Amino acid sequence: MKFLVLYSSIEGQTRKIAEAIASHLEALRHTVMLSETNQLGFADPGVGDGIILCAPVHSAHYPSPFIHYVRGWAPVLNDMPSAFISVSLSIASSDIAEQEEARNYGTALSSETGWIPKAVLNCAGALKYSEYDYFKKWMLKRISATEDGPIDARRDYELTNWSAVKTFVNEFIQSIAIGTFAKTDHSQQQ
């Protein structure tokens, strides 16, 4: 099968997730085109057998180039097997209300753009303390401390559940192979 894997990334973890998905699909002998949503121009999502989009949530919003792409291609995306991976640290929170809020970002995206993905995975990203300026590092350490999360700013923490990502992709492939596209919502289990 032919897959388009598109992503928008701010700190690099969503790009890493999209690259891992593309590598997994290629290992399964599928044809894959991997691209960033703001560098497209030539990627018509309607030419593949399926599409997987990945985007991070920062300050309760997805990146504007991602929103613009999804809004512009929503009719095509809705007519084909499409999956969405929403990347947010909130899904890894110990606070159930924050996890629920993270799950609702995708619903808000659908309301804003008209795209209703056939499958959704809410996935944790990474805390990259080594890349943050003083204020951002201080702020994220405080947030992480309230969540009993990692606060040692001398190292970075990858919170992505790679097994959940792989399972999600495998289930999406299977749904295409057998022709079922019932909407499902997966939430990463920590």
Accessible surface in RSA format (square Angstrom, percent):
REM  Atomic radii and reference values for relative SASA: ProtOr
REM  Chains: A
REM  Algorithm: Lee & Richards
REM  Probe-radius: 1.40
REM  Slices: 20
REM RES _ NUM      All-atoms   Total-Side   Main-Chain    Non-polar    All polar
REM                ABS   REL    ABS   REL    ABS   REL    ABS   REL    ABS   REL
RES MET A   1    73.20  37.9  36.99  24.5  36.21  86.2  39.02  33.2  34.18  45.3
RES LYS A   2   122.48  59.8 122.48  75.1   0.00   0.0  66.69  60.0  55.79  59.4
RES PHE A   3     4.59   2.3   0.00   0.0   4.59  11.9   1.33   0.8   3.27   9.3
RES LEU A   4    11.48   6.4  11.48   8.2   0.00   0.0  11.48   8.1   0.00   0.0
RES VAL A   5     0.00   0.0   0.00   0.0   0.00   0.0   0.00   0.0   0.00   0.0
RES LEU A   6     0.00   0.0   0.00   0.0   0.00   0.0   0.00   0.0   0.00   0.0
RES TYR A   7    18.79   8.8  18.79  10.7   0.00   0.0   0.60   0.4  18.19  22.4
RES SER A   8     7.66   6.5   7.55  10.1   0.11   0.3   0.18   0.4   7.48  10.5
RES SER A   9    23.56  19.9   2.89   3.9  20.67  47.6   2.50   5.3  21.06  29.5
RES ILE A  10    93.46  53.2  59.69  44.5  33.77  81.4  63.15  45.5  30.31  82.2
RES GLU A  11    40.25  23.1  24.35  18.4  15.89  37.8  23.61  45.7  16.64  13.6
RES GLY A  12     6.90   8.5   0.00   N/A   6.90   8.5   3.11   8.5   3.79   8.5
RES GLN A  13    10.86   6.1   9.84   7.2   1.03   2.4   8.55  18.2   2.32   1.8
RES THR A  14     2.73   1.9   1.88   1.9   0.84   2.0   0.00   0.0   2.73   4.1
RES ARG A  15   107.36  45.1 107.36  54.7   0.00   0.0  17.44  23.8  89.92  54.5
RES LYS A  16    97.52  47.6  96.25  59.1   1.28   3.0  59.48  53.5  38.05  40.5
RES ILE A  17     0.00   0.0   0.00   0.0   0.00   0.0   0.00   0.0   0.00   0.0
RES ALA A  18     0.00   0.0   0.00   0.0   0.00   0.0   0.00   0.0   0.00   0.0
RES GLU A  19    74.74  42.9  73.05  55.3   1.68   4.0  23.92  46.3  50.82  41.5
RES ALA A  20    37.81  34.8  25.62  39.5  12.19  27.7  33.04  46.5   4.77  12.6
RES ILE A  21     1.69   1.0   0.11   0.1   1.58   3.8   1.69   1.2   0.00   0.0
RES ALA A  22     6.40   5.9   6.40   9.9   0.00   0.0   6.40   9.0   0.00   0.0
RES SER A  23    66.58  56.3  60.80  81.1   5.78  13.3  31.99  68.1  34.59  48.5
RES HIS A  24    29.82  16.3  24.29  16.9   5.53  14.1  21.48  22.1   8.34   9.7
RES LEU A  25     0.00   0.0   0.00   0.0   0.00   0.0   0.00   0.0   0.00   0.0
RES GLU A  26    97.34  55.9  82.92  62.7  14.42  34.3  26.44  51.2  70.90  57.9
RES ALA A  27    81.27  74.7  44.40  68.5  36.88  83.9  57.16  80.5  24.11  63.9
RES LEU A  28    81.93  45.6  62.84  45.0  19.09  48.0  66.84  46.9  15.09  40.6
RES ARG A  29   219.82  92.3 187.64  95.7  32.18  76.6  67.87  92.8 151.96  92.1
RES HIS A  30    29.36  16.0  21.08  14.7   8.28  21.2  16.65  17.2  12.71  14.8
RES THR A  31    88.69  63.1  82.34  83.5   6.35  15.1  54.58  73.3  34.11  51.6
RES VAL A  32    24.66  16.2   0.67   0.6  23.99  57.8   0.83   0.7  23.82  64.6
RES MET A  33    65.35  33.8  61.08  40.4   4.27  10.2  36.59  31.1  28.76  38.1
RES LEU A  34    67.56  37.6  40.00  28.6  27.56  69.3  40.00  28.1  27.56  74.2
RES SER A  35    14.45  12.2   7.78  10.4   6.67  15.4   9.42  20.1   5.03   7.1
RES GLU A  36    39.49  22.7  36.98  28.0   2.51   6.0   1.80   3.5  37.69  30.8
RES THR A  37     9.07   6.5   0.36   0.4   8.71  20.8   0.00   0.0   9.07  13.7
RES ASN A  38    89.91  62.0  54.78  52.9  35.13  84.6  20.46  49.2  69.45  67.1
RES GLN A  39   121.30  67.8 101.74  74.4  19.55  46.6  35.58  75.7  85.71  65.0
RES LEU A  40    25.27  14.1   8.45   6.0  16.83  42.3   9.35   6.6  15.92  42.9
RES GLY A  41    89.41 110.3   0.00   N/A  89.41 110.3  46.20 126.8  43.22  96.8
RES PHE A  42   145.11  72.6 114.05  70.6  31.07  80.8 124.43  75.4  20.68  59.2
RES ALA A  43     7.55   6.9   0.00   0.0   7.55  17.2   3.86   5.4   3.69   9.8
RES ASP A  44    60.66  42.5  57.39  57.1   3.26   7.7  19.28  45.4  41.38  41.3
RES PRO A  45     0.69   0.5   0.00   0.0   0.69   2.5   0.34   0.3   0.34   2.1
RES GLY A  46    43.13  53.2   0.00   N/A  43.13  53.2  14.59  40.0  28.54  63.9
RES VAL A  47   115.47  76.0  89.93  81.4  25.54  61.5  96.55  83.9  18.92  51.3
RES GLY A  48    21.10  26.0   0.00   N/A  21.10  26.0   6.53  17.9  14.57  32.6
RES ASP A  49    60.25  42.2  52.56  52.3   7.70  18.2   9.08  21.4  51.17  51.0
RES GLY A  50     0.14   0.2   0.00   N/A   0.14   0.2   0.00   0.0   0.14   0.3
RES ILE A  51     0.00   0.0   0.00   0.0   0.00   0.0   0.00   0.0   0.00   0.0
RES ILE A  52     0.00   0.0   0.00   0.0   0.00   0.0   0.00   0.0   0.00   0.0
RES LEU A  53     0.00   0.0   0.00   0.0   0.00   0.0   0.00   0.0   0.00   0.0
RES CYS A  54     0.00   0.0   0.00   0.0   0.00   0.0   0.00   0.0   0.00   0.0
RES ALA A  55     0.00   0.0   0.00   0.0   0.00   0.0   0.00   0.0   0.00   0.0
RES PRO A  56     6.22   4.5   6.22   5.7   0.00   0.0   6.22   5.1   0.00   0.0
RES VAL A  57    17.16  11.3   4.43   4.0  12.73  30.7   4.43   3.8  12.73  34.5
RES HIS A  58    63.42  34.7  55.03  38.2   8.39  21.5  33.15  34.2  30.26  35.2
RES SER A  59   107.41  90.8  71.97  96.0  35.44  81.6  50.46 107.4  56.95  79.8
RES ALA A  60    50.05  46.0  34.35  53.0  15.71  35.7  34.35  48.4  15.71  41.6
RES HIS A  61   129.32  70.7 123.69  86.0   5.63  14.4  84.82  87.4  44.50  51.8
RES TYR A  62    19.85   9.3   9.05   5.1  10.80  28.1   9.20   6.9  10.65  13.1
RES PRO A  63    19.20  14.0   8.76   8.0  10.45  38.0  19.08  15.8   0.12   0.7
RES SER A  64    85.91  72.6  76.79 102.5   9.12  21.0  49.52 105.4  36.39  51.0
RES PRO A  65    52.47  38.2  43.74  39.9   8.73  31.7  50.19  41.4   2.28  14.2
RES PHE A  66     0.00   0.0   0.00   0.0   0.00   0.0   0.00   0.0   0.00   0.0
RES ILE A  67    18.50  10.5  18.50  13.8   0.00   0.0  18.50  13.3   0.00   0.0
RES HIS A  68   137.52  75.2 135.16  93.9   2.36   6.0  86.14  88.8  51.38  59.8
RES TYR A  69    13.77   6.4   9.12   5.2   4.65  12.1  13.77  10.4   0.00   0.0
RES VAL A  70     0.00   0.0   0.00   0.0   0.00   0.0   0.00   0.0   0.00   0.0
RES ARG A  71   118.21  49.6 108.05  55.1  10.16  24.2  55.38  75.7  62.83  38.1
RES GLY A  72    60.09  74.1   0.00   N/A  60.09  74.1  33.92  93.1  26.18  58.6
RES TRP A  73    79.48  31.9  79.34  38.4   0.14   0.3  61.52  32.8  17.96  29.1
RES ALA A  74     6.05   5.6   6.05   9.3   0.00   0.0   6.05   8.5   0.00   0.0
RES PRO A  75    92.58  67.5  83.88  76.5   8.71  31.7  91.59  75.6   1.00   6.2
RES VAL A  76    48.16  31.7  44.81  40.6   3.35   8.1  47.86  41.6   0.31   0.8
RES LEU A  77     0.00   0.0   0.00   0.0   0.00   0.0   0.00   0.0   0.00   0.0
RES ASN A  78    48.28  33.3  35.46  34.3  12.82  30.9  18.88  45.4  29.40  28.4
RES ASP A  79   128.61  90.1  92.21  91.8  36.41  86.1  30.83  72.6  97.78  97.5
RES MET A  80    16.79   8.7  12.82   8.5   3.97   9.5  16.79  14.3   0.00   0.0
RES PRO A  81    19.05  13.9  18.69  17.0   0.36   1.3  18.69  15.4   0.36   2.2
RES SER A  82     0.00   0.0   0.00   0.0   0.00   0.0   0.00   0.0   0.00   0.0
RES ALA A  83     0.00   0.0   0.00   0.0   0.00   0.0   0.00   0.0   0.00   0.0
RES PHE A  84     0.58   0.3   0.58   0.4   0.00   0.0   0.58   0.4   0.00   0.0
RES ILE A  85     0.00   0.0   0.00   0.0   0.00   0.0   0.00   0.0   0.00   0.0
RES SER A  86     1.19   1.0   0.50   0.7   0.70   1.6   0.04   0.1   1.16   1.6
RES VAL A  87     6.58   4.3   5.49   5.0   1.09   2.6   5.49   4.8   1.09   2.9
RES SER A  88     8.17   6.9   5.55   7.4   2.62   6.0   4.78  10.2   3.39   4.7
RES LEU A  89    59.45  33.1  48.23  34.5  11.22  28.2  48.55  34.1  10.91  29.3
RES SER A  90    31.68  26.8  27.47  36.7   4.22   9.7   4.51   9.6  27.17  38.1
RES ILE A  91     3.28   1.9   0.49   0.4   2.79   6.7   0.49   0.4   2.79   7.6
RES ALA A  92    30.99  28.5   8.02  12.4  22.96  52.2   8.71  12.3  22.28  59.0
RES SER A  93     7.44   6.3   1.69   2.3   5.75  13.3   5.53  11.8   1.91   2.7
RES SER A  94    76.04  64.3  46.36  61.9  29.69  68.4  43.83  93.3  32.21  45.1
RES ASP A  95    58.80  41.2  51.61  51.4   7.19  17.0  16.94  39.9  41.86  41.7
RES ILE A  96   125.85  71.6 123.79  92.2   2.06   5.0 123.79  89.1   2.06   5.6
RES ALA A  97    70.49  64.8  56.13  86.6  14.35  32.7  63.15  88.9   7.34  19.4
RES GLU A  98    55.53  31.9  55.03  41.6   0.50   1.2  19.56  37.8  35.97  29.4
RES GLN A  99    34.03  19.0  34.03  24.9   0.00   0.0   1.00   2.1  33.02  25.0
RES GLU A 100    85.45  49.1  85.45  64.6   0.00   0.0  38.14  73.8  47.32  38.6
RES GLU A 101    86.37  49.6  82.47  62.4   3.90   9.3  30.46  58.9  55.91  45.6
RES ALA A 102     1.17   1.1   0.70   1.1   0.47   1.1   0.70   1.0   0.47   1.2
RES ARG A 103    57.09  24.0  50.37  25.7   6.72  16.0  19.80  27.1  37.29  22.6
RES ASN A 104    73.79  50.9  71.73  69.3   2.06   5.0  22.06  53.1  51.73  50.0
RES TYR A 105    28.81  13.4  27.19  15.5   1.62   4.2  17.76  13.3  11.05  13.6
RES GLY A 106     9.28  11.4   0.00   N/A   9.28  11.4   6.85  18.8   2.44   5.5
RES THR A 107    87.84  62.5  81.99  83.1   5.85  13.9  61.86  83.1  25.98  39.3
RES ALA A 108    58.72  54.0  49.98  77.1   8.74  19.9  55.86  78.7   2.86   7.6
RES LEU A 109     3.17   1.8   0.80   0.6   2.37   6.0   2.59   1.8   0.58   1.6
RES SER A 110    18.54  15.7  13.69  18.3   4.85  11.2  12.14  25.9   6.40   9.0
RES SER A 111    97.85  82.7  58.08  77.5  39.77  91.6  42.60  90.7  55.25  77.4
RES GLU A 112    96.48  55.4  70.44  53.3  26.04  62.0  33.50  64.8  62.98  51.4
RES THR A 113    10.58   7.5   0.00   0.0  10.58  25.2   2.49   3.3   8.10  12.2
RES GLY A 114    40.49  49.9   0.00   N/A  40.49  49.9  32.72  89.8   7.77  17.4
RES TRP A 115     0.18   0.1   0.04   0.0   0.14   0.3   0.04   0.0   0.14   0.2
RES ILE A 116    92.14  52.4  90.99  67.8   1.15   2.8  90.99  65.5   1.15   3.1
RES PRO A 117     4.29   3.1   4.19   3.8   0.09   0.3   4.19   3.5   0.09   0.6
RES LYS A 118    39.73  19.4  39.29  24.1   0.44   1.1  35.67  32.1   4.07   4.3
RES ALA A 119     8.97   8.2   8.97  13.8   0.00   0.0   8.97  12.6   0.00   0.0
RES VAL A 120    13.27   8.7  13.27  12.0   0.00   0.0  13.27  11.5   0.00   0.0
RES LEU A 121     3.08   1.7   3.08   2.2   0.00   0.0   3.08   2.2   0.00   0.0
RES ASN A 122     2.62   1.8   2.62   2.5   0.00   0.0   1.09   2.6   1.53   1.5
RES CYS A 123     0.57   0.4   0.57   0.6   0.00   0.0   0.02   0.0   0.55   0.6
RES ALA A 124     0.00   0.0   0.00   0.0   0.00   0.0   0.00   0.0   0.00   0.0
RES GLY A 125     3.91   4.8   0.00   N/A   3.91   4.8   3.91  10.7   0.00   0.0
RES ALA A 126    10.59   9.7   2.73   4.2   7.86  17.9   2.73   3.8   7.86  20.8
RES LEU A 127     6.83   3.8   6.83   4.9   0.00   0.0   6.83   4.8   0.00   0.0
RES LYS A 128    31.97  15.6  31.97  19.6   0.00   0.0  14.67  13.2  17.30  18.4
RES TYR A 129     0.00   0.0   0.00   0.0   0.00   0.0   0.00   0.0   0.00   0.0
RES SER A 130    82.51  69.7  46.53  62.1  35.97  82.9  43.38  92.4  39.13  54.8
RES GLU A 131   111.09  63.8  74.99  56.7  36.09  85.9  39.05  75.5  72.04  58.8
RES TYR A 132    18.76   8.8   4.61   2.6  14.15  36.8   5.40   4.1  13.37  16.5
RES ASP A 133    97.26  68.1  81.32  80.9  15.94  37.7  46.94 110.5  50.33  50.2
RES TYR A 134   182.03  85.0 170.84  97.2  11.19  29.1 135.50 101.8  46.53  57.4
RES PHE A 135   126.95  63.5 125.08  77.5   1.87   4.9 125.32  76.0   1.63   4.7
RES LYS A 136    61.39  29.9  61.39  37.7   0.00   0.0  38.10  34.3  23.29  24.8
RES LYS A 137    60.23  29.4  60.23  37.0   0.00   0.0  18.16  16.3  42.07  44.8
RES TRP A 138   113.81  45.7 110.17  53.3   3.64   8.5  89.31  47.6  24.50  39.7
RES MET A 139    69.93  36.2  69.56  46.0   0.37   0.9  43.74  37.2  26.19  34.7
RES LEU A 140    23.94  13.3  23.30  16.7   0.63   1.6  23.30  16.4   0.63   1.7
RES LYS A 141    75.98  37.1  75.33  46.2   0.65   1.6  25.39  22.9  50.59  53.9
RES ARG A 142   141.62  59.5 136.72  69.7   4.90  11.7  35.65  48.7 105.97  64.2
RES ILE A 143    84.77  48.2  82.22  61.3   2.54   6.1  84.74  61.0   0.03   0.1
RES SER A 144     8.86   7.5   4.21   5.6   4.66  10.7   7.14  15.2   1.72   2.4
RES ALA A 145    51.14  47.0  34.27  52.9  16.87  38.4  37.57  52.9  13.57  36.0
RES THR A 146   110.14  78.3  74.87  75.9  35.27  84.0  77.14 103.6  33.00  49.9
RES GLU A 147    31.59  18.1  23.93  18.1   7.67  18.3  15.08  29.2  16.52  13.5
RES ASP A 148   135.74  95.1  99.66  99.2  36.09  85.3  34.55  81.3 101.19 100.9
RES GLY A 149    25.70  31.7   0.00   N/A  25.70  31.7  15.14  41.6  10.55  23.6
RES PRO A 150    35.88  26.1  24.23  22.1  11.65  42.3  35.21  29.1   0.67   4.2
RES ILE A 151    84.69  48.2  80.14  59.7   4.55  11.0  80.14  57.7   4.55  12.4
RES ASP A 152    49.67  34.8  41.67  41.5   8.00  18.9  27.42  64.5  22.25  22.2
RES ALA A 153    21.14  19.4  11.05  17.0  10.10  23.0  11.38  16.0   9.76  25.9
RES ARG A 154   212.98  89.4 175.49  89.5  37.49  89.3  87.59 119.7 125.39  76.0
RES ARG A 155   134.62  56.5 129.60  66.1   5.02  12.0  49.73  68.0  84.88  51.4
RES ASP A 156    56.13  39.3  42.04  41.8  14.09  33.3  22.33  52.6  33.80  33.7
RES TYR A 157    27.45  12.8  24.95  14.2   2.50   6.5  21.84  16.4   5.61   6.9
RES GLU A 158    78.88  45.3  47.13  35.7  31.75  75.6  24.52  47.4  54.36  44.4
RES LEU A 159    45.82  25.5  39.13  28.0   6.69  16.8  43.13  30.3   2.69   7.2
RES THR A 160    11.61   8.3   0.00   0.0  11.61  27.7   0.00   0.0  11.61  17.5
RES ASN A 161    42.64  29.4  34.62  33.5   8.02  19.3  12.80  30.8  29.84  28.8
RES TRP A 162    80.07  32.1  72.86  35.3   7.21  16.9  69.78  37.2  10.29  16.7
RES SER A 163    80.63  68.1  69.95  93.4  10.68  24.6  42.84  91.2  37.79  52.9
RES ALA A 164    24.44  22.5  14.68  22.7   9.76  22.2  21.86  30.8   2.58   6.8
RES VAL A 165     5.04   3.3   5.04   4.6   0.00   0.0   5.04   4.4   0.00   0.0
RES LYS A 166   110.97  54.1 108.27  66.4   2.70   6.4  53.41  48.1  57.56  61.3
RES THR A 167    64.09  45.6  62.55  63.4   1.53   3.7  40.49  54.4  23.60  35.7
RES PHE A 168     2.25   1.1   1.20   0.7   1.05   2.7   1.50   0.9   0.75   2.1
RES VAL A 169     0.75   0.5   0.75   0.7   0.00   0.0   0.75   0.6   0.00   0.0
RES ASN A 170    59.67  41.1  53.89  52.1   5.78  13.9  24.16  58.2  35.51  34.3
RES GLU A 171    83.06  47.7  75.99  57.5   7.08  16.9  41.48  80.2  41.59  34.0
RES PHE A 172     5.11   2.6   1.50   0.9   3.61   9.4   4.55   2.8   0.56   1.6
RES ILE A 173    19.67  11.2  19.67  14.7   0.00   0.0  19.67  14.2   0.00   0.0
RES GLN A 174    97.10  54.3  96.67  70.6   0.44   1.0  35.63  75.8  61.47  46.6
RES SER A 175    23.64  20.0  22.30  29.8   1.34   3.1  19.84  42.2   3.80   5.3
RES ILE A 176    23.61  13.4  12.12   9.0  11.48  27.7  12.12   8.7  11.48  31.2
RES ALA A 177    69.85  64.2  31.07  48.0  38.78  88.2  38.67  54.5  31.18  82.6
RES ILE A 178   108.33  61.6  77.02  57.4  31.31  75.5  84.60  60.9  23.73  64.4
RES GLY A 179    48.11  59.3   0.00   N/A  48.11  59.3  22.12  60.7  25.99  58.2
RES THR A 180    68.83  49.0  64.90  65.8   3.94   9.4  60.72  81.6   8.11  12.3
RES PHE A 181    77.01  38.5  59.62  36.9  17.39  45.2  63.00  38.2  14.00  40.1
RES ALA A 182    79.84  73.4  57.46  88.7  22.38  50.9  68.97  97.1  10.87  28.8
RES LYS A 183   119.64  58.4  89.90  55.2  29.74  70.8  54.26  48.8  65.38  69.6
RES THR A 184    61.87  44.0  56.22  57.0   5.65  13.5  57.71  77.5   4.16   6.3
RES ASP A 185    86.49  60.6  53.97  53.7  32.53  76.9  28.21  66.4  58.28  58.1
RES HIS A 186    50.66  27.7  46.19  32.1   4.47  11.4  41.53  42.8   9.13  10.6
RES SER A 187    24.48  20.7  10.83  14.5  13.65  31.4   7.23  15.4  17.25  24.2
RES GLN A 188     7.67   4.3   0.11   0.1   7.56  18.0   1.18   2.5   6.49   4.9
RES GLN A 189   128.83  72.0 123.11  90.0   5.72  13.6  59.91 127.5  68.92  52.3
RES GLN A 190   132.20  73.9  59.15  43.2  73.05 173.9  66.43 141.4  65.77  49.9
END  Absolute sums over single chains surface
CHAIN  1 A     9477.7       7493.5       1984.2       5337.7       4140.0
END  Absolute sums over all chains
TOTAL          9477.7       7493.5       1984.2       5337.7       4140.0
